[in-house]
Amino acid sequence: MEKDQDSRKWQPILNQFEIEIIKKNITSKIEFKIASYNLLSPILLNENFYLYENLDQNYLNWKFRRANLLKEIEHINADIYCFQEMDENEYKYFFKRKLSIMGFHSIYKKRSNLKVDGCCIAFRKNIFDLEKKICVDFFMPGIDILNRENVGIILLLKFKPKFSSSLTFEHEPKILCVATTHLLFNPKRGDTKIAQLQLLLANIDRVAYKKSKLMENKLISEYHPVILCGDFNFSNESKIYEFLIKAKLENFKFLNRSNLSGQKTDFKTFLPIGKNVLPKCLGVTDQSQFKYEVDSRNLRLLFDKNNLNRQKMIDISFGSDSISHCFHFKSVYSHFDQTGLPEITTCVNDFKKSVDFIFFHSNDNCEKSNFEESVRESNKLYLLEKYELFNENDGKNLFIPNEIYSSDHFMIAAKFFLT
């Protein structure tokens, strides 16, 4: 039986003991909600109408869907929204104004060339100040692996003083890096998805970077807390997901690009990547960083009086058999519900999988055994609650868009606190 909208509940992550520890140790903390939603562009729906022709046509009408989408957005009552497949004209003449009335400032980036949709991030004006924004265009003429018109947005948001001040950390501003993207759909072009992701991570690296320091004879890079969300068009069982979570992908040149995303299994076609993911001319290292950024950081380390071991520098490489990044991402969702069934974020005919994610990074993410000690530290990001998802059994009787859900994706959302 199809669930109504109210059946999707907020699920707590922390137990009562951990909540009591927070109350005991934290004099002031910032709580906020973030949501991510692929809206299903009306133009893309029409271009791919064969996918939706068996659905009730009344619920495919854009005016109905648009009004319903706005109700969903208002219902979740988030402080930050990340949207994908938002049409440029719909943003200009509808969503920008509606979001502004709701108290949000929004940033939009259209996909390249003749594409009509794009990504958007909206944040509450009474909570955040915009410190920095970068719009990333993955389309690069003449570079085959980056010949698709996908985009990303990265914002550096500073909490306003009334949220940032506390008895313990009153002189340290609270800053959050938020990024969203919609990666290439094509299931057979996993190599392009990794290339797009590396380029996005390199840009997040330069926006969120704070400093490098020596710890236990190792150089550690520190970053502002990061939340990365969107429609990634790969599954949680894929090698690309593994790369994002484990921060490393070894022997990638021998991986089959047709199966990298985990959307479909192709045993007939074997197309190894067989070369560097990104050409060296772009200046993105195997560590998913811009070389010029690393060179600048190394120069600062060289002249840092506190760096007694001047031989310790940030290592980079090009063209190795492994790629990596510097973040310690965790997923808001475990991708399986309490009964062990896979969760889903999209329903299109027989394709029912998780492809939309919210990842978060916080320096020195601690295990729960160190929870009491870790909550006393500044600029730690903790997951409080997640918005419930349907499982694959629910998906057997879900056909969307419908009268309740007006996209072919489900909105995902999370509540965090920042110490």
Buried (B, 14 or more C-beta within 10 A) or exposed (E): EBBEEEEBEBEBBBEEEBEEBBEEBBEBBBEBBBBBBBBBBBBBBEEBEEBBEEBEEEBBBBEBBBEBBBEBBEEBEBBBBBBBBBBBEBBEEBBBEBBEEBEBBBBBBBBBEEBBBBBBBBBBBEBBBBBBBBBBBBBBEEBEBBBBBBBBBBBBBBBBEEBBBBEEBEEEBBBBBBBBBBBBBBBBBBBBBBBBBBBBBBBBBBBBBEEBBBEEEEBEBBBBBBBBBBBBBBBBEBBBBBBBBEBBBBEBBEBBBBBBBBBEEBEEEEBEBEEBBBBEEBBBBBBBBBBEBBBEBBEEBEEBEEBEEEEBBBEBEBEBEEBBBBBBBBBBBEBBBEEEBBBBBBBBEEBBBBBBBBBBBBBEBBEEEEBBEBBEBEBBBBBBBBBBBBBBBBBEEBBBBBBBBBBBBBBBBBBBBBB
